[in-house]
Amino acid sequence: MRNPLPGRRIVALFPIVGLLMGTAWLGLALEPPTGSHREDWPTRADGPRRPQAIALVPETPVGEALLVGNRTGTVSVIRTDDLVLLGEAPAGSNITELVLLPDGSGRIVAVDHGAHELLVLRPGGGPWTAPGAFPAAATAPLLEVEAVVPTCRYPIRATVRDSSLVVSCLWSRQVQMYDLTDLDAVAEALNTPRWTADLPFEPQEMLFLGDGKLLVADGFGGGLAVVSAAGGELLRTTELSGHNLRGLTLLPDGRLGLAHQELHTGMHTTSDDIRWGVFITNSVSLMPVDDLVSGNPRLVRRTRIMDLGDVLTPSGDPAAMVVSPEGELVIALSGVGRLAFGGADARRMSHARVGRGPSAIAADGNGLLYVANTRSDEISVVSLAEQTEVARVPLGPAAPLTAAERGELLFHDASLSLRGWMSCASCHTAGHTNHRLSDTLGDGHYGAPKRVLSLLGVADTKPWAWDGQIRRLEDQVEKSVRTTLRGRELEEREVTDLAAFLRTLELPEIGETAETPLVAAGREAFDRYSCNRCHTAPVYTSPGVHNVGLTDELGLDRFNPPSLRGVKFRRALLHDGSAKSLEEVFAVHPGLGVEVSAGDLPALIAFLRTL
């Protein structure tokens, strides 16, 4: 294999795998910081690492190193000159982002999604130059924790510009800005945000636009928000027709690039509509930033959409995106284990295969890309010039998988769909919903699109489907793959594994649970208005189907009531999504002969938001 960059040693795929054979993974000891509340810091990852964050750090004892944040709460350290994996350091519970601080110290801020914290990490005194027999136990940690700081609930992304660090928090629907003017006192700076902005959607990706503005993208639907970087004021929101907005980046020509999917409500999940890519598409939109910020009504017309694949080239689930200084776009296609390449004016994207579930990309500025393959626990090294993988670094021996872990792989695997257009996660991102309408056979018919349901807490909401005909979760899994994805016939173990994964999906824990007088009054009103007849505690649904005064386009008027648990996380309600808030539900659909009084409505809504 030719080295695309003379002077840098490239480790090919197979020798590094062989290096792992016959060895035990010992991990790295890492002492918790003084005052840490953690009582049990593990010394190894017992299961799959699931890398999902990646950062190049030039200021280490050996120069440049690659740090990889894992869902297991560890950070893997790779020496980039020879791609030697030095080991992994426990650093939290679920690392979703790594951001290099701009002071030349080699310190990074790690976003701990599981513990709702920000961690400041710095290079430690471990064996950066001589790791010994692989994988060796470190006599001292490679990374040390300088600070552990609470932040808003469920942080997921962070980005730095100049002296500002901004963090997006998914389920709490917040963005927080921190002042990093004094990096010598970074722990104190992270203790108090400069401002907190509340958003109308669950934020994930962010991008500084310049001119004092921050762009924030919806983690599930198609929302974009422009926020003042100075004070956190919400300046503008825009709703795009796509969903799963990922990889926000500025192109050299000043346009905004973002990867996304789009579910076309007027199409059906027939074999033809899936095969020819008219039911769901995977794309990159290139839009003028000025038009987006100003709210120009011609934004859609002035936006160029580039398809990431076609009927012969699978492209399911676009994720991270980077752009070279020359304007070459590189997009991770998480559902199919590929990278897509193309200039901003390319008519067709070229593809390169990488590991399973590529989700994060770091570019070194010299023509190499480092790709975190989340679902195969590897890092791919890709030559930008040759558009091909030149090396792959496993993050440790393959861990034995539970049934639920195998099911998670299948849930995110777009090869289960016809022609690789989508996975289960395309519509049920993170097990939730994209808030769109989809014309599947979930109600037994085509012609009446229904709201995509959240799968959070799905294990307790028997029966399943809008018509309430599915009594076993395994049967629902098999039907969805067969009639929605139009994929291959699943093996019995695959059905069992997928169902096992679905049973692990739980609702996030977000405030509004206190039994205040207002909530107590709402609970009483919920029972008094007989809402509990269809939405029965503790799961707030019921078996069978009910006529509650709603009729779809086909005249069907009997539906299984969706569970109300987690209803505060939904932005489209009722079977057809016609209500966009809980308040609208009672305006659009008061129920059969029921009219909630103006005095009861605030209490009833307060109660529903605690479920």
Residue pairs with C-beta under 8 A, 6 or more apart in sequence:
1 10
1 12
1 390
3 9
3 10
3 390
4 10
4 367
4 368
4 383
4 385
4 386
4 390
5 366
5 367
5 368
5 383
8 81
8 366
8 368
9 81
9 82
9 83
10 83
10 381
10 390
10 391
11 82
11 83
11 84
11 391
11 393
12 390
12 391
13 389
13 391
13 392
16 83
16 85
16 391
16 392
16 393
16 394
17 392
17 394
19 134
20 134
20 135
20 394
20 396
20 397
23 133
23 134
23 135
23 397
24 135
25 44
25 45
25 135
25 396
25 397
26 43
26 44
26 87
26 135
26 136
26 137
27 42
27 43
27 44
27 45
27 74
27 87
27 88
27 89
27 90
27 135
27 137
28 43
28 87
28 88
28 89
28 90
28 126
28 137
28 138
28 141
28 142
29 43
29 137
29 138
29 141
30 41
30 43
30 89
30 90
30 91
30 141
30 143
30 144
30 145
31 41
31 141
31 144
32 38
32 41
32 145
33 145
33 146
33 147
33 148
36 145
36 148
41 90
42 73
42 90
43 90
44 88
45 70
45 72
45 74
45 88
45 396
45 399
46 72
46 399
47 72
47 399
47 401
47 402
47 405
48 72
48 377
48 399
48 401
48 405
49 70
49 71
49 72
49 74
49 76
49 88
49 377
49 395
49 396
49 399
50 70
50 71
50 72
50 374
50 375
50 377
51 68
51 69
51 70
51 71
51 76
51 359
51 360
51 372
51 373
51 374
51 377
51 378
51 379
51 395
52 69
52 70
52 71
52 95
52 96
52 359
52 360
52 372
52 374
53 68
53 69
53 95
53 96
53 97
53 98
53 110
53 111
53 360
53 372
54 66
54 67
54 68
54 69
54 98
54 360
54 361
54 362
54 370
54 371
54 372
54 379
55 66
55 67
55 69
55 98
55 99
55 100
55 108
55 362
56 64
56 65
56 66
56 67
56 80
56 100
56 362
56 364
56 370
57 64
57 65
57 66
57 67
57 100
57 106
57 108
57 123
58 64
58 106
59 104
59 105
59 106
59 123
60 106
60 123
60 128
61 123
61 128
61 129
62 79
62 81
62 128
62 129
63 80
63 81
64 80
64 81
64 364
65 77
65 78
65 79
65 80
65 86
65 123
65 128
66 77
66 78
66 79
66 80
66 362
66 370
66 379
67 75
67 76
67 77
67 78
67 98
67 108
67 143
68 75
68 76
68 77
68 78
68 98
68 372
68 379
68 395
69 75
69 91
69 95
69 96
69 97
69 98
69 110
69 111
70 76
70 88
70 95
70 395
71 94
71 95
71 96
71 374
72 94
73 90
73 91
73 92
73 93
73 94
73 95
73 112
73 114
74 88
74 89
74 90
74 91
74 95
75 88
75 89
75 91
75 95
75 98
75 110
75 121
75 143
76 85
76 87
76 88
76 395
76 396
77 85
77 86
77 87
77 88
77 89
77 142
77 143
78 84
78 85
78 86
78 379
78 393
79 86
79 128
80 364
83 381
83 391
83 393
84 131
84 134
85 134
85 135
85 393
85 394
85 395
85 396
86 126
86 127
86 128
86 131
86 138
86 142
87 126
87 131
87 135
87 136
87 137
87 138
87 142
88 395
88 396
89 124
89 141
89 142
89 143
91 110
91 112
91 119
91 121
91 143
91 145
92 110
92 112
92 114
92 115
92 117
92 119
93 112
93 113
93 114
93 115
94 112
94 113
94 114
94 115
95 110
95 111
95 112
95 113
96 111
96 112
96 113
96 155
96 156
96 157
97 110
97 111
97 155
97 156
97 157
97 158
98 108
98 109
98 110
98 111
99 108
99 109
99 110
99 111
99 158
99 159
99 160
99 165
100 106
100 107
100 108
100 160
101 107
101 108
101 109
101 120
101 160
101 180
101 183
101 186
102 160
102 162
102 180
102 183
103 183
105 122
105 183
106 122
106 123
107 120
107 121
107 122
107 146
107 186
108 120
108 121
108 122
109 118
109 119
109 120
109 121
109 158
109 160
109 165
109 190
110 118
110 119
110 120
110 121
111 118
111 155
111 156
111 157
111 158
111 167
112 118
112 119
112 155
113 154
113 155
113 156
113 170
116 150
116 151
116 152
116 153
116 154
116 155
117 148
117 149
117 150
117 151
117 155
118 147
118 148
118 149
118 150
118 151
118 155
118 158
118 167
118 190
119 145
119 147
119 148
119 149
120 145
120 146
120 147
120 148
120 149
120 186
120 187
120 190
121 143
121 144
121 145
121 146
122 143
122 144
122 146
123 142
123 143
123 144
124 140
124 141
124 142
124 143
124 144
125 140
125 141
126 138
126 139
126 140
126 141
126 142
126 143
127 136
127 138
127 139
127 140
127 142
128 142
131 138
135 396
146 186
146 187
147 186
147 187
147 190
149 187
149 190
149 191
151 167
151 169
151 176
151 190
151 193
152 167
152 169
152 172
152 174
152 176
152 196
153 169
153 171
153 172
153 174
153 508
153 509
153 510
153 511
154 169
154 170
154 171
154 172
154 508
154 510
155 167
155 168
155 169
155 170
156 168
156 169
156 170
156 204
156 219
157 167
157 168
157 203
157 204
157 205
157 206
158 165
158 166
158 167
158 168
159 165
159 166
159 206
159 207
159 208
160 166
160 180
161 208
163 179
163 180
163 181
164 177
164 178
164 179
164 180
164 194
164 229
165 177
165 178
165 180
165 190
166 175
166 176
166 177
166 178
166 206
166 208
166 214
166 229
167 175
167 176
167 177
167 178
168 174
168 175
168 203
168 204
168 205
168 206
168 216
169 175
169 176
169 203
170 202
170 203
170 204
170 219
170 508
171 202
171 508
171 510
171 569
172 510
172 511
173 198
173 199
173 200
173 201
173 202
173 203
174 196
174 197
174 198
174 199
174 203
175 196
175 197
175 199
175 203
175 206
175 214
175 216
175 227
175 232
176 193
176 195
176 196
176 197
177 193
177 194
177 195
177 196
177 197
177 229
177 232
178 189
178 190
178 193
178 194
179 189
179 194
180 186
180 189
181 189
182 188
182 189
183 189
194 232
195 231
195 232
196 232
197 227
197 232
197 233
197 234
198 234
199 216
199 223
199 225
199 234
200 223
200 225
200 237
200 571
201 218
201 219
201 220
201 221
201 223
201 225
201 571
202 218
202 219
202 220
202 569
203 216
203 217
203 218
203 219
203 225
204 217
204 218
204 219
204 245
204 246
205 216
205 217
205 219
205 245
205 246
205 247
205 248
205 258
206 214
206 215
206 216
206 217
206 248
207 214
207 215
207 248
207 249
207 250
207 256
208 214
208 215
208 229
209 215
209 226
209 250
209 256
209 289
209 293
211 293
212 228
212 229
212 230
213 226
213 227
213 228
213 229
213 235
213 293
214 226
214 227
214 228
214 229
215 224
215 225
215 226
215 227
215 248
215 256
215 292
216 224
216 225
216 226
216 227
217 223
217 224
217 245
217 246
217 248
217 258
218 224
218 243
218 245
219 244
219 245
219 429
219 430
220 243
220 244
220 429
220 430
220 432
220 433
220 434
220 435
221 239
221 243
221 434
221 435
221 436
221 571
222 239
222 240
222 241
222 242
222 243
222 245
222 260
223 237
223 238
223 239
223 240
223 245
224 237
224 238
224 239
224 240
224 245
224 292
225 234
225 236
225 237
225 238
226 234
226 235
226 236
226 237
226 238
226 292
226 293
227 233
227 234
227 235
228 235
235 293
236 293
236 295
238 292
238 295
238 299
240 260
240 285
241 262
242 260
242 261
242 262
242 283
242 285
243 260
243 261
243 262
243 263
243 429
243 434
243 435
243 436
244 260
244 261
244 317
244 318
244 426
244 429
244 434
245 258
245 259
245 260
246 258
246 259
246 260
246 318
246 319
246 320
246 321
247 257
247 258
247 259
247 284
247 318
247 319
247 320
247 321
247 322
247 331
247 332
248 256
248 257
248 258
248 321
249 256
249 257
249 258
249 321
249 322
249 323
250 256
250 257
250 289
250 323
251 257
251 286
251 323
251 327
251 329
251 344
252 323
252 325
252 326
252 327
253 327
253 344
254 288
254 289
255 286
255 287
255 288
255 289
255 344
256 286
256 287
256 288
256 289
256 292
257 284
257 285
257 286
257 321
257 323
257 329
257 344
258 284
258 285
258 287
258 321
259 282
259 283
259 284
259 308
259 318
259 319
259 321
259 331
260 282
260 283
260 284
260 285
260 318
261 280
261 281
261 282
261 283
261 317
261 318
261 422
261 426
261 434
262 280
262 281
262 283
263 279
263 280
263 426
263 427
263 434
263 436
263 437
263 438
263 452
264 278
264 279
264 280
264 281
265 436
265 437
265 438
265 439
265 449
266 439
266 449
267 273
267 278
267 279
267 439
268 279
268 439
268 440
268 446
269 279
269 438
269 439
269 440
269 441
269 483
269 484
269 485
269 486
270 446
270 486
271 418
271 486
273 279
274 280
274 417
274 418
274 419
274 421
274 485
274 486
275 311
275 418
275 419
275 486
276 311
277 307
277 309
277 310
277 311
277 419
277 421
279 421
280 421
280 422
280 426
281 307
281 421
282 307
282 308
282 309
282 315
282 316
282 317
282 318
282 333
282 421
282 422
283 305
283 306
283 307
283 308
283 318
284 305
284 306
284 308
284 318
284 321
284 329
284 331
285 303
285 304
285 305
285 306
286 303
286 304
286 305
286 306
286 344
287 299
287 302
287 303
287 304
288 296
288 299
288 302
288 303
290 296
291 298
291 299
291 302
292 299
296 302
304 344
306 329
306 342
306 346
306 349
307 315
307 348
307 349
308 315
308 318
308 331
308 333
308 340
308 349
309 315
309 333
309 340
309 349
309 351
309 420
309 421
310 348
311 419
312 419
313 349
313 351
314 333
314 335
314 336
314 338
314 414
314 415
314 419
314 420
314 421
315 333
315 336
315 338
315 340
315 349
315 420
315 421
316 333
316 334
316 335
316 336
316 414
316 415
316 417
316 420
316 421
316 422
316 423
316 426
317 333
317 334
317 335
317 336
317 412
317 414
317 422
317 423
317 425
317 426
318 331
318 332
318 333
318 334
318 340
319 331
319 332
319 333
319 334
319 358
319 359
319 360
320 331
320 332
320 358
320 359
320 360
320 361
321 329
321 330
321 331
321 332
321 361
322 329
322 330
322 361
322 362
322 363
322 369
323 329
323 330
324 330
324 363
324 384
326 343
327 343
327 344
328 341
328 342
328 343
328 384
329 340
329 341
329 342
329 343
329 344
329 346
329 349
330 339
330 340
330 341
330 361
330 363
330 369
330 384
331 339
331 340
331 349
332 339
332 354
332 358
332 359
332 360
332 361
332 371
333 339
333 340
333 351
333 358
334 357
334 358
334 359
334 374
334 412
335 357
335 412
335 413
335 414
335 415
335 420
335 422
335 423
335 425
335 426
336 414
336 415
336 420
337 353
337 354
337 355
337 356
337 357
337 358
337 373
337 376
338 351
338 352
338 353
338 354
338 358
339 351
339 352
339 354
339 358
339 361
339 369
339 371
339 382
339 387
340 349
340 350
340 351
341 349
341 350
341 351
341 352
341 387
342 348
342 349
342 350
350 387
352 382
352 387
352 388
352 389
353 389
354 371
354 373
354 380
354 382
354 389
354 392
355 371
355 373
355 375
355 376
355 378
355 380
355 392
356 373
356 374
356 375
356 376
356 409
357 373
357 374
357 375
357 376
357 409
357 412
358 371
358 372
358 373
358 374
358 380
359 372
359 373
359 374
360 371
360 372
360 374
361 369
361 370
361 371
361 372
362 369
362 370
363 369
363 370
363 384
364 370
367 383
367 384
367 385
368 381
368 382
368 383
368 384
368 390
369 380
369 381
369 382
369 383
369 384
370 379
370 380
370 381
370 382
371 379
371 380
371 381
371 382
372 379
373 379
373 380
375 408
375 409
375 412
377 394
377 395
377 396
377 398
377 399
378 392
378 393
378 394
378 395
379 392
379 393
379 395
380 389
380 391
380 392
381 389
381 390
381 391
381 392
381 393
382 388
382 389
382 390
383 389
383 390
401 409
402 500
403 496
403 497
403 500
403 501
404 497
404 500
404 501
404 503
404 504
405 501
406 494
406 497
406 500
406 501
407 496
407 497
407 498
407 499
407 500
407 501
407 502
408 501
410 416
410 424
410 494
410 497
410 498
410 501
411 423
411 424
411 425
411 428
411 498
411 501
411 502
412 423
412 424
412 425
413 423
414 420
414 421
414 422
414 423
414 426
415 487
416 423
416 424
416 481
416 485
416 487
416 488
416 490
417 423
417 485
417 486
417 487
418 485
418 486
418 487
422 485
423 485
424 480
424 481
424 485
424 498
425 431
426 434
427 433
427 434
427 436
427 438
427 452
428 434
428 452
428 454
428 455
431 454
431 455
431 456
431 458
431 502
431 505
432 454
432 455
432 456
432 569
433 451
433 452
433 453
433 454
433 455
433 570
434 452
435 451
435 452
435 570
435 571
435 572
435 577
436 451
436 452
436 572
436 577
437 449
437 450
437 451
437 452
437 572
437 576
437 577
438 449
438 450
438 451
438 452
438 484
439 446
439 447
439 448
439 449
439 450
440 450
440 480
440 483
440 484
441 479
441 483
441 484
442 450
442 465
442 466
442 467
442 484
443 450
443 465
443 466
443 467
443 552
443 556
443 559
444 465
444 467
444 469
445 554
445 556
447 553
447 554
448 552
448 553
448 554
448 556
448 576
449 576
450 466
450 552
450 575
450 576
451 572
451 573
451 574
451 575
451 576
451 577
453 562
454 566
454 569
454 570
455 502
455 505
456 505
456 506
456 507
456 508
456 566
456 569
457 505
457 506
457 507
457 539
457 563
457 565
457 566
458 464
458 473
458 502
458 503
458 505
459 473
459 502
459 503
459 505
460 539
460 563
461 539
461 541
461 562
461 563
462 471
462 473
462 543
463 469
463 470
463 471
463 543
463 544
463 560
464 470
464 471
464 473
464 476
464 560
465 476
465 479
465 560
466 559
466 560
466 575
467 545
467 558
467 559
467 560
468 543
468 544
468 545
468 559
468 560
470 476
470 479
473 499
473 502
473 503
474 495
474 496
474 499
477 490
477 495
477 498
477 499
477 502
478 490
478 495
481 487
481 490
481 498
482 489
490 498
507 565
507 566
507 569
508 566
508 569
510 568
512 568
512 606
512 609
512 610
513 610
514 610
516 606
518 602
518 603
518 606
519 603
519 606
519 607
519 610
521 600
521 603
521 607
522 600
522 602
522 603
522 604
522 605
522 606
522 607
522 608
523 607
525 596
525 600
525 603
525 604
525 607
526 532
526 604
526 607
526 608
529 591
529 594
529 596
529 600
529 604
530 594
533 542
534 541
534 542
534 546
534 548
534 561
535 541
535 542
535 561
535 563
535 564
536 542
539 563
539 565
540 563
540 564
540 565
540 611
541 560
541 561
541 562
541 563
541 564
542 561
543 560
544 560
545 558
545 559
545 560
546 558
546 559
546 560
546 561
547 557
547 558
547 592
548 559
548 561
548 589
548 591
548 592
549 557
549 589
549 591
549 592
550 557
550 559
550 574
550 575
550 576
550 589
551 557
552 575
552 576
559 575
564 608
564 611
565 611
566 611
567 573
567 582
567 608
567 609
567 611
568 582
568 608
568 609
568 611
571 580
571 581
572 579
572 580
573 579
573 580
573 581
573 582
573 584
573 585
574 585
574 588
574 589
578 584
578 588
578 589
579 585
579 587
579 588
579 589
582 605
582 608
582 609
583 601
583 605
586 596
586 601
586 604
590 596
596 604
